[in-house]
Amino acid sequence: QLQLVESGGGLVQPGGSLRLSCAASGSAMAYYTIGWFRQAPGKEREGVSCISRSGSTPNYSDSVKGRFTISRDNAKKTVYLQMKDLKPEDTAIYYCAGHFGPTFQGHAMCVMDADYGYWGQGTQVTVSA
């Protein structure tokens, strides 16, 4: 139904920037709320950012607010996560995920985490000097 593939990760020095991409196939990406999650070794998965189907309601976790920007291009079936001023604590595997439907009020990650039914394979981001 929906396949998601992340790309753009790599090794970057503290203070640097990266842009992650989440490319969709199989279904029209415009039907899906999209979230970015990350998981570092030994830590729980955490939500980073999410964006509504229209792109009008982006959300960010407190730890990345002001540094990361989420955007989407439904015609290109791609969602982006522009990351700047990267810190060592941003090191993690980053995943994008899709929910077939709209956002709901009161959820920091646009919908409940369990409602994200489609996941990519992840891309590694390492921030180190």
C-alpha positions as CSV (number, residue, x, y, z in Angstrom):
1,Q,0.0,0.0,0.0
2,L,2.7,2.5,1.0
3,Q,6.4,2.0,1.0
4,L,8.8,4.6,2.6
5,V,12.5,4.9,2.1
6,E,14.7,7.3,4.1
7,S,17.9,8.8,2.8
8,G,20.3,11.6,3.6
9,G,21.9,10.4,6.8
10,G,25.6,10.4,7.5
11,L,28.4,11.7,9.7
12,V,28.5,15.4,10.5
13,Q,30.3,17.6,12.9
14,P,28.5,19.4,15.8
15,G,26.9,22.5,14.4
16,G,26.6,21.1,11.0
17,S,23.5,20.5,8.9
18,L,21.8,17.6,7.1
19,R,18.6,17.1,5.1
20,L,16.8,13.8,5.4
21,S,14.4,12.7,2.7
22,C,11.5,10.2,3.0
23,A,10.3,9.0,-0.4
24,A,7.0,7.2,-0.9
25,S,5.9,4.7,-3.4
26,G,2.8,2.5,-3.9
27,S,0.2,5.1,-2.8
28,A,-0.3,8.8,-3.1
29,M,1.7,10.4,-0.3
30,A,-0.9,13.2,-0.1
31,Y,-3.3,10.9,1.8
32,Y,-0.8,10.4,4.7
33,T,0.2,12.2,7.8
34,I,4.0,11.8,8.1
35,G,6.1,11.6,11.2
36,W,9.8,11.5,11.8
37,F,11.1,9.4,14.7
38,R,14.5,8.6,16.0
39,Q,16.1,6.0,18.2
40,A,19.5,6.0,19.8
41,P,21.2,2.9,21.2
42,G,19.8,2.1,24.7
43,K,17.1,4.7,24.5
44,E,13.4,4.7,23.7
45,R,12.2,5.7,20.3
46,E,11.1,9.3,20.4
47,G,9.0,11.4,18.1
48,V,10.9,14.3,16.4
49,S,8.5,16.0,14.1
50,C,5.3,15.4,12.1
51,I,3.4,17.1,9.3
52,S,-0.2,17.1,8.2
53,R,-1.4,16.0,4.8
54,S,-1.5,19.6,3.6
55,G,1.7,20.6,5.3
56,S,-0.2,23.3,7.3
57,T,0.4,21.9,10.8
58,P,4.0,20.9,11.5
59,N,4.9,19.8,15.0
60,Y,8.3,19.5,16.7
61,S,9.7,18.0,19.9
62,D,11.1,20.5,22.4
63,S,14.6,19.1,21.8
64,V,14.6,20.0,18.1
65,K,12.3,23.0,17.9
66,G,14.1,25.9,16.3
67,R,16.7,23.7,14.7
68,F,14.8,21.3,12.5
69,T,12.2,22.0,9.8
70,I,9.8,19.5,8.3
71,S,8.3,20.0,4.9
72,R,6.6,18.0,2.2
73,D,6.2,18.0,-1.6
74,N,3.2,15.7,-2.4
75,A,3.8,16.0,-6.1
76,K,7.3,14.5,-5.6
77,K,6.0,12.1,-3.0
78,T,8.7,13.2,-0.6
79,V,8.9,14.6,3.0
80,Y,12.0,16.3,4.2
81,L,13.6,17.0,7.5
82,Q,16.1,19.8,7.4
83,M,18.4,19.6,10.4
84,K,20.7,22.5,11.4
85,D,22.9,23.1,14.4
86,L,23.2,19.4,15.0
87,K,24.3,18.2,18.4
88,P,25.9,14.9,19.5
89,E,22.6,14.0,21.3
90,D,20.9,14.0,17.8
91,T,22.8,10.9,16.9
92,A,20.3,8.1,16.2
93,I,18.6,6.1,13.5
94,Y,15.9,8.3,12.0
95,Y,12.7,6.7,10.7
96,C,9.8,8.2,8.8
97,A,6.4,6.8,9.2
98,G,3.0,7.3,7.6
99,H,-0.6,7.4,8.9
100,F,-3.4,7.0,6.4
101,G,-5.6,9.9,7.5
102,P,-5.6,13.3,9.2
103,T,-4.0,14.6,12.3
104,F,-5.9,14.7,15.6
105,Q,-5.8,17.5,18.2
106,G,-3.8,16.9,21.4
107,H,-1.1,14.6,20.0
108,A,2.4,15.9,19.9
109,M,3.2,13.6,17.0
110,C,0.0,14.5,15.1
111,V,-1.6,11.1,15.8
112,M,-0.9,8.4,18.4
113,D,2.4,6.7,17.8
114,A,0.5,3.4,17.4
115,D,-1.5,4.8,14.5
116,Y,1.6,5.1,12.3
117,G,1.1,1.9,10.3
118,Y,3.9,2.3,7.6
119,W,7.6,2.7,8.4
120,G,10.8,3.1,6.5
121,Q,14.0,1.2,7.2
122,G,15.8,4.1,8.8
123,T,18.8,6.2,8.1
124,Q,21.8,6.7,10.4
125,V,22.7,10.2,11.6
126,T,25.9,10.5,13.6
127,V,27.0,13.8,15.0
128,S,30.6,13.7,16.2
129,A,33.8,15.7,16.1
